Amino acid sequence: ENSLEKTSACSSANPSGVFVSPYALNLSSFTKLIKRLQERHPEFSKREIVKAVQELRKINKGVLSGLAISSIEEKTSAIL
């Protein structure tokens, strides 16, 4: 049972049972974040929004993991 818990924490399966890499999940979250920021700030290009997220990452010691998406969205909006 213990090894099963470790496996499920490291990877995931989509509803059809196909393995999804944890890196793909992170990319999906990033894509959703960018879309939300584009809707919130239509006056900025996608490139400008990505640069602002990268700036936030730099400010946050090179990581965004552990921050809620809503928090990342708010902090990126402040940078924009």
All heavy atoms as a GROMACS GRO file, in nm:
protein
  616
    1GLU      N    1   0.082  -0.120   0.000
    1GLU     CA    2   0.000   0.000   0.000
    1GLU      C    3   0.086   0.126   0.000
    1GLU      O    4   0.057   0.220  -0.070
    1GLU     CB    5  -0.091   0.002   0.123
    1GLU     CG    6  -0.210  -0.090   0.110
    1GLU     CD    7  -0.301  -0.078   0.230
    1GLU    OE1    8  -0.339   0.035   0.263
    1GLU    OE2    9  -0.331  -0.181   0.292
    2ASN      N   10   0.192   0.124   0.078
    2ASN     CA   11   0.277   0.241   0.089
    2ASN      C   12   0.340   0.279  -0.045
    2ASN      O   13   0.345   0.395  -0.080
    2ASN     CB   14   0.386   0.217   0.193
    2ASN     CG   15   0.425   0.344   0.266
    2ASN    OD1   16   0.365   0.448   0.242
    2ASN    ND2   17   0.523   0.335   0.352
    3SER      N   18   0.386   0.179  -0.120
    3SER     CA   19   0.447   0.209  -0.250
    3SER      C   20   0.343   0.262  -0.348
    3SER      O   21   0.373   0.343  -0.434
    3SER     CB   22   0.517   0.087  -0.308
    3SER     OG   23   0.424  -0.015  -0.332
    4LEU      N   24   0.220   0.218  -0.335
    4LEU     CA   25   0.113   0.268  -0.421
    4LEU      C   26   0.089   0.416  -0.395
    4LEU      O   27   0.071   0.495  -0.486
    4LEU     CB   28  -0.016   0.188  -0.399
    4LEU     CG   29  -0.136   0.230  -0.482
    4LEU    CD1   30  -0.105   0.211  -0.631
    4LEU    CD2   31  -0.258   0.149  -0.445
    5GLU      N   32   0.091   0.456  -0.268
    5GLU     CA   33   0.072   0.597  -0.234
    5GLU      C   34   0.183   0.682  -0.295
    5GLU      O   35   0.158   0.789  -0.347
    5GLU     CB   36   0.069   0.615  -0.083
    5GLU     CG   37  -0.055   0.558  -0.018
    5GLU     CD   38  -0.048   0.562   0.134
    5GLU    OE1   39   0.041   0.628   0.189
    5GLU    OE2   40  -0.134   0.497   0.196
    6LYS      N   41   0.308   0.633  -0.288
    6LYS     CA   42   0.419   0.708  -0.345
    6LYS      C   43   0.403   0.721  -0.496
    6LYS      O   44   0.427   0.827  -0.552
    6LYS     CB   45   0.552   0.638  -0.313
    6LYS     CG   46   0.591   0.650  -0.169
    6LYS     CD   47   0.722   0.578  -0.142
    6LYS     CE   48   0.754   0.582   0.006
    6LYS     NZ   49   0.874   0.503   0.037
    7THR      N   50   0.360   0.615  -0.562
    7THR     CA   51   0.341   0.618  -0.707
    7THR      C   52   0.233   0.718  -0.745
    7THR      O   53   0.251   0.798  -0.835
    7THR     CB   54   0.303   0.478  -0.761
    7THR    OG1   55   0.406   0.388  -0.724
    7THR    CG2   56   0.287   0.479  -0.911
    8SER      N   57   0.122   0.717  -0.673
    8SER     CA   58   0.014   0.808  -0.709
    8SER      C   59   0.050   0.953  -0.682
    8SER      O   60  -0.002   1.042  -0.745
    8SER     CB   61  -0.116   0.769  -0.635
    8SER     OG   62  -0.098   0.784  -0.497
    9ALA      N   63   0.143   0.976  -0.589
    9ALA     CA   64   0.185   1.113  -0.562
    9ALA      C   65   0.277   1.164  -0.673
    9ALA      O   66   0.285   1.283  -0.696
    9ALA     CB   67   0.258   1.120  -0.428
   10CYS      N   68   0.345   1.074  -0.742
   10CYS     CA   69   0.442   1.114  -0.843
   10CYS      C   70   0.381   1.123  -0.983
   10CYS      O   71   0.435   1.188  -1.069
   10CYS     CB   72   0.558   1.015  -0.846
   10CYS     SG   73   0.653   1.016  -0.695
   11SER      N   74   0.275   1.051  -1.006
   11SER     CA   75   0.215   1.051  -1.139
   11SER      C   76   0.064   1.047  -1.127
   11SER      O   77   0.010   1.034  -1.019
   11SER     CB   78   0.266   0.932  -1.220
   11SER     OG   79   0.226   0.813  -1.156
   12SER      N   80   0.001   1.056  -1.240
   12SER     CA   81  -0.145   1.058  -1.240
   12SER      C   82  -0.195   0.995  -1.368
   12SER      O   83  -0.122   0.983  -1.466
   12SER     CB   84  -0.192   1.204  -1.232
   12SER     OG   85  -0.331   1.211  -1.233
   13ALA      N   86  -0.320   0.953  -1.366
   13ALA     CA   87  -0.382   0.902  -1.487
   13ALA      C   88  -0.503   0.988  -1.517
   13ALA      O   89  -0.572   1.031  -1.426
   13ALA     CB   90  -0.424   0.757  -1.469
   14ASN      N   91  -0.525   1.014  -1.644
   14ASN     CA   92  -0.644   1.090  -1.678
   14ASN      C   93  -0.764   0.997  -1.676
   14ASN      O   94  -0.749   0.877  -1.655
   14ASN     CB   95  -0.624   1.163  -1.813
   14ASN     CG   96  -0.614   1.070  -1.931
   14ASN    OD1   97  -0.653   0.953  -1.924
   14ASN    ND2   98  -0.561   1.121  -2.041
   15PRO      N   99  -0.887   1.049  -1.694
   15PRO     CA  100  -1.005   0.964  -1.682
   15PRO      C  101  -1.004   0.840  -1.772
   15PRO      O  102  -1.064   0.739  -1.738
   15PRO     CB  103  -1.120   1.057  -1.720
   15PRO     CG  104  -1.070   1.193  -1.687
   15PRO     CD  105  -0.922   1.189  -1.714
   16SER      N  106  -0.934   0.845  -1.883
   16SER     CA  107  -0.929   0.728  -1.971
   16SER      C  108  -0.824   0.627  -1.926
   16SER      O  109  -0.806   0.524  -1.987
   16SER     CB  110  -0.903   0.770  -2.115
   16SER     OG  111  -0.774   0.829  -2.125
   17GLY      N  112  -0.752   0.658  -1.817
   17GLY     CA  113  -0.653   0.566  -1.762
   17GLY      C  114  -0.516   0.579  -1.825
   17GLY      O  115  -0.427   0.503  -1.796
   18VAL      N  116  -0.495   0.681  -1.910
   18VAL     CA  117  -0.366   0.701  -1.974
   18VAL      C  118  -0.274   0.774  -1.878
   18VAL      O  119  -0.313   0.871  -1.814
   18VAL     CB  120  -0.383   0.782  -2.105
   18VAL    CG1  121  -0.248   0.813  -2.169
   18VAL    CG2  122  -0.472   0.707  -2.201
   19PHE      N  123  -0.150   0.727  -1.868
   19PHE     CA  124  -0.052   0.790  -1.779
   19PHE      C  125  -0.027   0.934  -1.822
   19PHE      O  126  -0.012   0.963  -1.939
   19PHE     CB  127   0.080   0.712  -1.783
   19PHE     CG  128   0.190   0.779  -1.707
   19PHE    CD1  129   0.194   0.773  -1.568
   19PHE    CD2  130   0.288   0.850  -1.772
   19PHE    CE1  131   0.296   0.836  -1.498
   19PHE    CE2  132   0.390   0.914  -1.702
   19PHE     CZ  133   0.393   0.906  -1.565
   20VAL      N  134  -0.022   1.022  -1.723
   20VAL     CA  135   0.009   1.163  -1.748
   20VAL      C  136   0.130   1.199  -1.663
   20VAL      O  137   0.127   1.183  -1.541
   20VAL     CB  138  -0.110   1.254  -1.711
   20VAL    CG1  139  -0.075   1.399  -1.734
   20VAL    CG2  140  -0.233   1.216  -1.790
   21SER      N  141   0.234   1.243  -1.724
   21SER     CA  142   0.355   1.283  -1.653
   21SER      C  143   0.326   1.400  -1.560
   21SER      O  144   0.249   1.490  -1.594
   21SER     CB  145   0.461   1.324  -1.755
   21SER     OG  146   0.560   1.403  -1.696
   22PRO      N  147   0.391   1.404  -1.443
   22PRO     CA  148   0.373   1.520  -1.355
   22PRO      C  149   0.419   1.650  -1.422
   22PRO      O  150   0.369   1.756  -1.393
   22PRO     CB  151   0.457   1.488  -1.232
   22PRO     CG  152   0.534   1.367  -1.264
   22PRO     CD  153   0.476   1.302  -1.385
   23TYR      N  154   0.515   1.639  -1.516
   23TYR     CA  155   0.560   1.758  -1.588
   23TYR      C  156   0.450   1.810  -1.679
   23TYR      O  157   0.433   1.931  -1.694
   23TYR     CB  158   0.686   1.727  -1.669
   23TYR     CG  159   0.799   1.679  -1.582
   23TYR    CD1  160   0.841   1.547  -1.585
   23TYR    CD2  161   0.862   1.766  -1.493
   23TYR    CE1  162   0.944   1.503  -1.502
   23TYR    CE2  163   0.964   1.722  -1.410
   23TYR     CZ  164   1.004   1.592  -1.416
   23TYR     OH  165   1.104   1.549  -1.334
   24ALA      N  166   0.372   1.722  -1.737
   24ALA     CA  167   0.260   1.763  -1.821
   24ALA      C  168   0.154   1.832  -1.737
   24ALA      O  169   0.094   1.929  -1.780
   24ALA     CB  170   0.200   1.643  -1.894
   25LEU      N  171   0.134   1.783  -1.615
   25LEU     CA  172   0.038   1.848  -1.527
   25LEU      C  173   0.083   1.989  -1.495
   25LEU      O  174   0.003   2.081  -1.493
   25LEU     CB  175   0.022   1.766  -1.397
   25LEU     CG  176  -0.040   1.628  -1.413
   25LEU    CD1  177  -0.038   1.555  -1.280
   25LEU    CD2  178  -0.181   1.637  -1.466
   26ASN      N  179   0.211   2.009  -1.472
   26ASN     CA  180   0.262   2.143  -1.445
   26ASN      C  181   0.245   2.233  -1.566
   26ASN      O  182   0.210   2.349  -1.552
   26ASN     CB  183   0.409   2.137  -1.404
   26ASN     CG  184   0.428   2.074  -1.268
   26ASN    OD1  185   0.335   2.066  -1.189
   26ASN    ND2  186   0.549   2.029  -1.241
   27LEU      N  187   0.269   2.179  -1.684
   27LEU     CA  188   0.252   2.256  -1.805
   27LEU      C  189   0.106   2.295  -1.823
   27LEU      O  190   0.076   2.408  -1.860
   27LEU     CB  191   0.302   2.177  -1.927
   27LEU     CG  192   0.295   2.250  -2.060
   27LEU    CD1  193   0.375   2.378  -2.056
   27LEU    CD2  194   0.346   2.160  -2.171
   28SER      N  195   0.016   2.204  -1.790
   28SER     CA  196  -0.126   2.233  -1.799
   28SER      C  197  -0.163   2.347  -1.705
   28SER      O  198  -0.238   2.437  -1.741
   28SER     CB  199  -0.206   2.107  -1.765
   28SER     OG  200  -0.343   2.136  -1.762
   29SER      N  201  -0.112   2.345  -1.584
   29SER     CA  202  -0.138   2.452  -1.487
   29SER      C  203  -0.083   2.584  -1.539
   29SER      O  204  -0.148   2.688  -1.526
   29SER     CB  205  -0.076   2.419  -1.352
   29SER     OG  206  -0.136   2.306  -1.297
   30PHE      N  207   0.035   2.580  -1.598
   30PHE     CA  208   0.096   2.700  -1.654
   30PHE      C  209   0.010   2.756  -1.766
   30PHE      O  210  -0.015   2.876  -1.772
   30PHE     CB  211   0.238   2.668  -1.704
   30PHE     CG  212   0.309   2.787  -1.762
   30PHE    CD1  213   0.365   2.883  -1.679
   30PHE    CD2  214   0.319   2.804  -1.899
   30PHE    CE1  215   0.430   2.993  -1.732
   30PHE    CE2  216   0.384   2.913  -1.953
   30PHE     CZ  217   0.440   3.008  -1.869
   31THR      N  218  -0.037   2.668  -1.854
   31THR     CA  219  -0.123   2.709  -1.965
   31THR      C  220  -0.251   2.774  -1.914
   31THR      O  221  -0.293   2.878  -1.963
   31THR     CB  222  -0.156   2.588  -2.055
   31THR    OG1  223  -0.033   2.532  -2.102
   31THR    CG2  224  -0.242   2.628  -2.173
   32LYS      N  225  -0.312   2.713  -1.812
   32LYS     CA  226  -0.434   2.770  -1.753
   32LYS      C  227  -0.406   2.907  -1.692
   32LYS      O  228  -0.484   3.001  -1.705
   32LYS     CB  229  -0.490   2.676  -1.646
   32LYS     CG  230  -0.554   2.552  -1.703
   32LYS     CD  231  -0.603   2.462  -1.591
   32LYS     CE  232  -0.646   2.327  -1.644
   32LYS     NZ  233  -0.680   2.234  -1.538
   33LEU      N  234  -0.292   2.918  -1.623
   33LEU     CA  235  -0.254   3.045  -1.562
   33LEU      C  236  -0.239   3.154  -1.669
   33LEU      O  237  -0.293   3.264  -1.653
   33LEU     CB  238  -0.123   3.029  -1.484
   33LEU     CG  239  -0.060   3.158  -1.433
   33LEU    CD1  240  -0.148   3.222  -1.325
   33LEU    CD2  241   0.079   3.132  -1.380
   34ILE      N  242  -0.169   3.122  -1.776
   34ILE     CA  243  -0.149   3.220  -1.883
   34ILE      C  244  -0.282   3.261  -1.945
   34ILE      O  245  -0.308   3.379  -1.967
   34ILE     CB  246  -0.052   3.166  -1.991
   34ILE    CG1  247   0.087   3.138  -1.931
   34ILE    CG2  248  -0.042   3.261  -2.110
   34ILE    CD1  249   0.154   3.259  -1.866
   35LYS      N  250  -0.371   3.164  -1.967
   35LYS     CA  251  -0.503   3.196  -2.024
   35LYS      C  252  -0.582   3.287  -1.930
   35LYS      O  253  -0.646   3.382  -1.975
   35LYS     CB  254  -0.582   3.068  -2.053
   35LYS     CG  255  -0.534   2.997  -2.177
   35LYS     CD  256  -0.620   2.878  -2.210
   35LYS     CE  257  -0.570   2.811  -2.336
   35LYS     NZ  258  -0.655   2.704  -2.382
   36ARG      N  259  -0.579   3.256  -1.800
   36ARG     CA  260  -0.650   3.340  -1.703
   36ARG      C  261  -0.594   3.481  -1.702
   36ARG      O  262  -0.669   3.579  -1.697
   36ARG     CB  263  -0.641   3.278  -1.563
   36ARG     CG  264  -0.733   3.159  -1.546
   36ARG     CD  265  -0.714   3.088  -1.416
   36ARG     NE  266  -0.735   3.171  -1.298
   36ARG     CZ  267  -0.748   3.126  -1.175
   36ARG    NH1  268  -0.740   2.997  -1.152
   36ARG    NH2  269  -0.768   3.208  -1.074
   37LEU      N  270  -0.461   3.493  -1.709
   37LEU     CA  271  -0.399   3.625  -1.710
   37LEU      C  272  -0.430   3.700  -1.840
   37LEU      O  273  -0.448   3.822  -1.838
   37LEU     CB  274  -0.248   3.613  -1.688
   37LEU     CG  275  -0.209   3.581  -1.544
   37LEU    CD1  276  -0.064   3.534  -1.536
   37LEU    CD2  277  -0.232   3.700  -1.453
   38GLN      N  278  -0.438   3.629  -1.952
   38GLN     CA  279  -0.473   3.693  -2.079
   38GLN      C  280  -0.616   3.747  -2.074
   38GLN      O  281  -0.644   3.855  -2.127
   38GLN     CB  282  -0.459   3.595  -2.196
   38GLN     CG  283  -0.315   3.569  -2.235
   38GLN     CD  284  -0.304   3.470  -2.349
   38GLN    OE1  285  -0.356   3.359  -2.341
   38GLN    NE2  286  -0.236   3.509  -2.456
   39GLU      N  287  -0.706   3.671  -2.010
   39GLU     CA  288  -0.844   3.717  -1.998
   39GLU      C  289  -0.852   3.838  -1.905
   39GLU      O  290  -0.928   3.931  -1.930
   39GLU     CB  291  -0.932   3.605  -1.944
   39GLU     CG  292  -0.954   3.494  -2.045
   39GLU     CD  293  -1.021   3.371  -1.985
   39GLU    OE1  294  -1.055   3.372  -1.864
   39GLU    OE2  295  -1.037   3.271  -2.058
   40ARG      N  296  -0.772   3.838  -1.802
   40ARG     CA  297  -0.773   3.946  -1.703
   40ARG      C  298  -0.703   4.071  -1.756
   40ARG      O  299  -0.739   4.183  -1.718
   40ARG     CB  300  -0.703   3.895  -1.577
   40ARG     CG  301  -0.709   3.985  -1.460
   40ARG     CD  302  -0.656   3.915  -1.339
   40ARG     NE  303  -0.657   4.003  -1.224
   40ARG     CZ  304  -0.631   3.963  -1.101
   40ARG    NH1  305  -0.603   3.838  -1.076
   40ARG    NH2  306  -0.633   4.048  -1.001
   41HIS      N  307  -0.601   4.052  -1.840
   41HIS     CA  308  -0.522   4.164  -1.892
   41HIS      C  309  -0.511   4.156  -2.045
   41HIS      O  310  -0.403   4.132  -2.099
   41HIS     CB  311  -0.381   4.160  -1.831
   41HIS     CG  312  -0.378   4.169  -1.683
   41HIS    ND1  313  -0.401   4.286  -1.614
   41HIS    CD2  314  -0.358   4.073  -1.589
   41HIS    CE1  315  -0.393   4.263  -1.484
   41HIS    NE2  316  -0.367   4.134  -1.466
   42PRO      N  317  -0.622   4.178  -2.114
   42PRO     CA  318  -0.618   4.166  -2.262
   42PRO      C  319  -0.526   4.269  -2.327
   42PRO      O  320  -0.488   4.253  -2.443
   42PRO     CB  321  -0.764   4.188  -2.302
   42PRO     CG  322  -0.826   4.261  -2.188
   42PRO     CD  323  -0.752   4.218  -2.065
   43GLU      N  324  -0.488   4.372  -2.253
   43GLU     CA  325  -0.401   4.475  -2.310
   43GLU      C  326  -0.255   4.430  -2.321
   43GLU      O  327  -0.174   4.496  -2.386
   43GLU     CB  328  -0.410   4.604  -2.226
   43GLU     CG  329  -0.349   4.596  -2.087
   43GLU     CD  330  -0.441   4.538  -1.979
   43GLU    OE1  331  -0.542   4.472  -2.009
   43GLU    OE2  332  -0.409   4.558  -1.860
   44PHE      N  333  -0.221   4.316  -2.259
   44PHE     CA  334  -0.085   4.263  -2.266
   44PHE      C  335  -0.079   4.142  -2.358
   44PHE      O  336  -0.172   4.062  -2.364
   44PHE     CB  337  -0.036   4.221  -2.126
   44PHE     CG  338  -0.012   4.338  -2.034
   44PHE    CD1  339  -0.107   4.370  -1.937
   44PHE    CD2  340   0.103   4.415  -2.043
   44PHE    CE1  341  -0.087   4.477  -1.851
   44PHE    CE2  342   0.123   4.523  -1.958
   44PHE     CZ  343   0.028   4.555  -1.862
   45SER      N  344   0.033   4.130  -2.428
   45SER     CA  345   0.052   4.014  -2.516
   45SER      C  346   0.087   3.892  -2.431
   45SER      O  347   0.126   3.904  -2.314
   45SER     CB  348   0.166   4.041  -2.614
   45SER     OG  349   0.291   4.044  -2.545
   46LYS      N  350   0.073   3.776  -2.493
   46LYS     CA  351   0.108   3.652  -2.423
   46LYS      C  352   0.255   3.656  -2.382
   46LYS      O  353   0.291   3.616  -2.273
   46LYS     CB  354   0.082   3.532  -2.515
   46LYS     CG  355   0.110   3.399  -2.450
   46LYS     CD  356   0.073   3.283  -2.541
   46LYS     CE  357   0.100   3.150  -2.474
   46LYS     NZ  358   0.061   3.038  -2.558
   47ARG      N  359   0.338   3.707  -2.468
   47ARG     CA  360   0.482   3.717  -2.438
   47ARG      C  361   0.507   3.803  -2.315
   47ARG      O  362   0.589   3.769  -2.229
   47ARG     CB  363   0.554   3.772  -2.560
   47ARG     CG  364   0.703   3.777  -2.543
   47ARG     CD  365   0.771   3.822  -2.669
   47ARG     NE  366   0.915   3.819  -2.647
   47ARG     CZ  367   1.003   3.860  -2.735
   47ARG    NH1  368   0.963   3.905  -2.851
   47ARG    NH2  369   1.130   3.855  -2.709
   48GLU      N  370   0.438   3.916  -2.305
   48GLU     CA  371   0.455   4.005  -2.189
   48GLU      C  372   0.408   3.936  -2.061
   48GLU      O  373   0.471   3.951  -1.955
   48GLU     CB  374   0.376   4.134  -2.210
   48GLU     CG  375   0.434   4.224  -2.317
   48GLU     CD  376   0.342   4.339  -2.352
   48GLU    OE1  377   0.222   4.316  -2.375
   48GLU    OE2  378   0.391   4.453  -2.355
   49ILE      N  379   0.300   3.860  -2.071
   49ILE     CA  380   0.247   3.789  -1.954
   49ILE      C  381   0.345   3.681  -1.909
   49ILE      O  382   0.375   3.669  -1.790
   49ILE     CB  383   0.108   3.732  -1.985
   49ILE    CG1  384   0.007   3.847  -1.998
   49ILE    CG2  385   0.064   3.633  -1.877
   49ILE    CD1  386  -0.128   3.808  -2.052
   50VAL      N  387   0.399   3.605  -2.004
   50VAL     CA  388   0.497   3.502  -1.971
   50VAL      C  389   0.620   3.565  -1.906
   50VAL      O  390   0.673   3.514  -1.807
   50VAL     CB  391   0.535   3.418  -2.096
   50VAL    CG1  392   0.654   3.329  -2.068
   50VAL    CG2  393   0.415   3.336  -2.142
   51LYS      N  394   0.665   3.679  -1.958
   51LYS     CA  395   0.780   3.748  -1.899
   51LYS      C  396   0.749   3.791  -1.755
   51LYS      O  397   0.836   3.783  -1.668
   51LYS     CB  398   0.818   3.870  -1.984
   51LYS     CG  399   0.890   3.834  -2.112
   51LYS     CD  400   0.919   3.956  -2.195
   51LYS     CE  401   1.066   3.991  -2.181
   51LYS     NZ  402   1.106   4.102  -2.269
   52ALA      N  403   0.627   3.835  -1.729
   52ALA     CA  404   0.589   3.876  -1.594
   52ALA      C  405   0.588   3.756  -1.498
   52ALA      O  406   0.632   3.766  -1.383
   52ALA     CB  407   0.452   3.944  -1.595
   53VAL      N  408   0.540   3.641  -1.547
   53VAL     CA  409   0.542   3.518  -1.465
   53VAL      C  410   0.687   3.478  -1.437
   53VAL      O  411   0.721   3.440  -1.324
   53VAL     CB  412   0.464   3.404  -1.533
   53VAL    CG1  413   0.482   3.273  -1.458
   53VAL    CG2  414   0.316   3.437  -1.544
   54GLN      N  415   0.772   3.489  -1.537
   54GLN     CA  416   0.914   3.458  -1.518
   54GLN      C  417   0.978   3.553  -1.418
   54GLN      O  418   1.062   3.512  -1.338
   54GLN     CB  419   0.988   3.463  -1.652
   54GLN     CG  420   0.951   3.349  -1.744
   54GLN     CD  421   1.012   3.364  -1.883
   54GLN    OE1  422   1.037   3.475  -1.930
   54GLN    NE2  423   1.033   3.252  -1.950
   55GLU      N  424   0.940   3.678  -1.421
   55GLU     CA  425   0.991   3.777  -1.325
   55GLU      C  426   0.948   3.740  -1.183
   55GLU      O  427   1.027   3.747  -1.089
   55GLU     CB  428   0.942   3.917  -1.362
   55GLU     CG  429   0.989   4.026  -1.268
   55GLU     CD  430   1.140   4.047  -1.268
   55GLU    OE1  431   1.206   4.015  -1.368
   55GLU    OE2  432   1.192   4.095  -1.166
   56LEU      N  433   0.821   3.700  -1.168
   56LEU     CA  434   0.772   3.656  -1.037
   56LEU      C  435   0.853   3.537  -0.988
   56LEU      O  436   0.891   3.530  -0.872
   56LEU     CB  437   0.623   3.622  -1.043
   56LEU     CG  438   0.565   3.561  -0.915
   56LEU    CD1  439   0.580   3.658  -0.797
   56LEU    CD2  440   0.420   3.523  -0.936
   57ARG      N  441   0.880   3.445  -1.078
   57ARG     CA  442   0.960   3.328  -1.042
   57ARG      C  443   1.098   3.368  -0.994
   57ARG      O  444   1.149   3.318  -0.894
   57ARG     CB  445   0.970   3.236  -1.164
   57ARG     CG  446   1.035   3.105  -1.139
   57ARG     CD  447   1.020   3.023  -1.264
   57ARG     NE  448   1.097   2.904  -1.259
   57ARG     CZ  449   1.145   2.842  -1.364
   57ARG    NH1  450   1.120   2.889  -1.485
   57ARG    NH2  451   1.214   2.733  -1.353
   58LYS      N  452   1.159   3.463  -1.063
   58LYS     CA  453   1.291   3.513  -1.025
   58LYS      C  454   1.285   3.578  -0.886
   58LYS      O  455   1.371   3.553  -0.802
   58LYS     CB  456   1.338   3.614  -1.130
   58LYS     CG  457   1.476   3.668  -1.110
   58LYS     CD  458   1.512   3.763  -1.224
   58LYS     CE  459   1.645   3.829  -1.202
   58LYS     NZ  460   1.675   3.927  -1.306
   59ILE      N  461   1.184   3.659  -0.863
   59ILE     CA  462   1.165   3.725  -0.733
   59ILE      C  463   1.146   3.622  -0.623
   59ILE      O  464   1.192   3.640  -0.510
   59ILE     CB  465   1.043   3.820  -0.739
   59ILE    CG1  466   1.074   3.939  -0.830
   59ILE    CG2  467   1.000   3.866  -0.601
   59ILE    CD1  468   0.952   4.022  -0.868
   60ASN      N  469   1.080   3.512  -0.656
   60ASN     CA  470   1.046   3.408  -0.559
   60ASN      C  471   1.155   3.299  -0.551
   60ASN      O  472   1.124   3.181  -0.535
   60ASN     CB  473   0.910   3.345  -0.594
   60ASN     CG  474   0.843   3.281  -0.477
   60ASN    OD1  475   0.836   3.340  -0.370
   60ASN    ND2  476   0.793   3.160  -0.495
   61LYS      N  477   1.280   3.339  -0.567
   61LYS     CA  478   1.396   3.249  -0.556
   61LYS      C  479   1.394   3.135  -0.657
   61LYS      O  480   1.436   3.023  -0.628
   61LYS     CB  481   1.409   3.195  -0.414
   61LYS     CG  482   1.426   3.305  -0.311
   61LYS     CD  483   1.433   3.252  -0.171
   61LYS     CE  484   1.439   3.367  -0.072
   61LYS     NZ  485   1.430   3.323   0.066
   62GLY      N  486   1.339   3.160  -0.775
   62GLY     CA  487   1.344   3.064  -0.883
   62GLY      C  488   1.236   2.958  -0.885
   62GLY      O  489   1.240   2.869  -0.968
   63VAL      N  490   1.140   2.966  -0.794
   63VAL     CA  491   1.034   2.864  -0.790
   63VAL      C  492   0.897   2.929  -0.774
   63VAL      O  493   0.883   3.034  -0.714
   63VAL     CB  494   1.054   2.762  -0.676
   63VAL    CG1  495   1.178   2.677  -0.698
   63VAL    CG2  496   1.060   2.830  -0.541
   64LEU      N  497   0.797   2.860  -0.830
   64LEU     CA  498   0.658   2.900  -0.809
   64LEU      C  499   0.580   2.788  -0.743
   64LEU      O  500   0.469   2.810  -0.696
   64LEU     CB  501   0.592   2.937  -0.943
   64LEU     CG  502   0.647   3.061  -1.012
   64LEU    CD1  503   0.580   3.082  -1.146
   64LEU    CD2  504   0.631   3.183  -0.924
   65SER      N  505   0.639   2.668  -0.740
   65SER     CA  506   0.568   2.556  -0.678
   65SER      C  507   0.544   2.586  -0.531
   65SER      O  508   0.626   2.650  -0.464
   65SER     CB  509   0.648   2.426  -0.694
   65SER     OG  510   0.773   2.439  -0.632
   66GLY      N  511   0.429   2.546  -0.486
   66GLY     CA  512   0.391   2.573  -0.348
   66GLY      C  513   0.301   2.695  -0.336
   66GLY      O  514   0.233   2.712  -0.235
   67LEU      N  515   0.301   2.779  -0.438
   67LEU     CA  516   0.211   2.895  -0.438
   67LEU      C  517   0.080   2.856  -0.506
   67LEU      O  518   0.080   2.785  -0.606
   67LEU     CB  519   0.272   3.012  -0.516
   67LEU     CG  520   0.394   3.082  -0.458
   67LEU    CD1  521   0.444   3.187  -0.556
   67LEU    CD2  522   0.359   3.148  -0.325
   68ALA      N  523  -0.030   2.905  -0.453
   68ALA     CA  524  -0.160   2.881  -0.516
   68ALA      C  525  -0.164   2.956  -0.649
   68ALA      O  526  -0.105   3.064  -0.661
   68ALA     CB  527  -0.272   2.930  -0.425
   69ILE      N  528  -0.234   2.900  -0.745
   69ILE     CA  529  -0.245   2.966  -0.876
   69ILE      C  530  -0.305   3.106  -0.860
   69ILE      O  531  -0.261   3.200  -0.925
   69ILE     CB  532  -0.326   2.880  -0.975
   69ILE    CG1  533  -0.243   2.759  -1.013
   69ILE    CG2  534  -0.366   2.960  -1.098
   69ILE    CD1  535  -0.286   2.684  -1.135
   70SER      N  536  -0.402   3.119  -0.771
   70SER     CA  537  -0.463   3.251  -0.750
   70SER      C  538  -0.360   3.351  -0.696
   70SER      O  539  -0.362   3.469  -0.734
   70SER     CB  540  -0.582   3.240  -0.654
   70SER     OG  541  -0.541   3.187  -0.530
   71SER      N  542  -0.269   3.305  -0.612
   71SER     CA  543  -0.163   3.390  -0.560
   71SER      C  544  -0.066   3.430  -0.670
   71SER      O  545  -0.025   3.546  -0.681
   71SER     CB  546  -0.089   3.319  -0.447
   71SER     OG  547   0.018   3.395  -0.402
   72ILE      N  548  -0.030   3.334  -0.754
   72ILE     CA  549   0.059   3.362  -0.867
   72ILE      C  550  -0.008   3.462  -0.961
   72ILE      O  551   0.055   3.557  -1.009
   72ILE     CB  552   0.095   3.232  -0.943
   72ILE    CG1  553   0.175   3.139  -0.852
   72ILE    CG2  554   0.173   3.264  -1.071
   72ILE    CD1  555   0.195   3.000  -0.908
   73GLU      N  556  -0.138   3.443  -0.982
   73GLU     CA  557  -0.213   3.534  -1.070
   73GLU      C  558  -0.213   3.676  -1.013
   73GLU      O  559  -0.188   3.773  -1.086
   73GLU     CB  560  -0.356   3.482  -1.084
   73GLU     CG  561  -0.438   3.558  -1.185
   73GLU     CD  562  -0.578   3.501  -1.204
   73GLU    OE1  563  -0.605   3.387  -1.161
   73GLU    OE2  564  -0.662   3.573  -1.260
   74GLU      N  565  -0.237   3.690  -0.884
   74GLU     CA  566  -0.239   3.822  -0.821
   74GLU      C  567  -0.102   3.889  -0.828
   74GLU      O  568  -0.092   4.007  -0.863
   74GLU     CB  569  -0.283   3.811  -0.675
   74GLU     CG  570  -0.430   3.777  -0.656
   74GLU     CD  571  -0.523   3.880  -0.717
   74GLU    OE1  572  -0.497   4.002  -0.703
   74GLU    OE2  573  -0.622   3.839  -0.779
   75LYS      N  574   0.002   3.815  -0.795
   75LYS     CA  575   0.137   3.871  -0.793
   75LYS      C  576   0.184   3.905  -0.934
   75LYS      O  577   0.252   4.007  -0.954
   75LYS     CB  578   0.233   3.774  -0.724
   75LYS     CG  579   0.205   3.763  -0.575
   75LYS     CD  580   0.294   3.663  -0.505
   75LYS     CE  581   0.258   3.656  -0.359
   75LYS     NZ  582   0.355   3.583  -0.280
   76THR      N  583   0.148   3.824  -1.032
   76THR     CA  584   0.184   3.853  -1.170
   76THR      C  585   0.109   3.976  -1.219
   76THR      O  586   0.167   4.061  -1.288
   76THR     CB  587   0.154   3.732  -1.261
   76THR    OG1  588   0.227   3.619  -1.214
   76THR    CG2  589   0.194   3.760  -1.406
   77SER      N  590  -0.016   3.989  -1.179
   77SER     CA  591  -0.095   4.107  -1.216
   77SER      C  592  -0.030   4.234  -1.162
   77SER      O  593  -0.028   4.338  -1.229
   77SER     CB  594  -0.238   4.095  -1.164
   77SER     OG  595  -0.306   3.991  -1.232
   78ALA      N  596   0.022   4.226  -1.041
   78ALA     CA  597   0.089   4.341  -0.981
   78ALA      C  598   0.214   4.379  -1.061
   78ALA      O  599   0.244   4.497  -1.077
   78ALA     CB  600   0.126   4.312  -0.835
   79ILE      N  601   0.285   4.280  -1.112
   79ILE     CA  602   0.404   4.305  -1.193
   79ILE      C  603   0.363   4.370  -1.325
   79ILE      O  604   0.428   4.465  -1.372
   79ILE     CB  605   0.483   4.175  -1.219
   79ILE    CG1  606   0.547   4.128  -1.087
   79ILE    CG2  607   0.589   4.195  -1.327
   79ILE    CD1  608   0.607   3.990  -1.094
   80LEU      N  609   0.255   4.320  -1.386
   80LEU     CA  610   0.208   4.376  -1.513
   80LEU      C  611   0.165   4.519  -1.495
   80LEU      O  612   0.188   4.604  -1.578
   80LEU     CB  613   0.092   4.293  -1.569
   80LEU     CG  614   0.130   4.155  -1.622
   80LEU    CD1  615   0.005   4.073  -1.649
   80LEU    CD2  616   0.213   4.166  -1.749
   0.00000   0.00000   0.00000
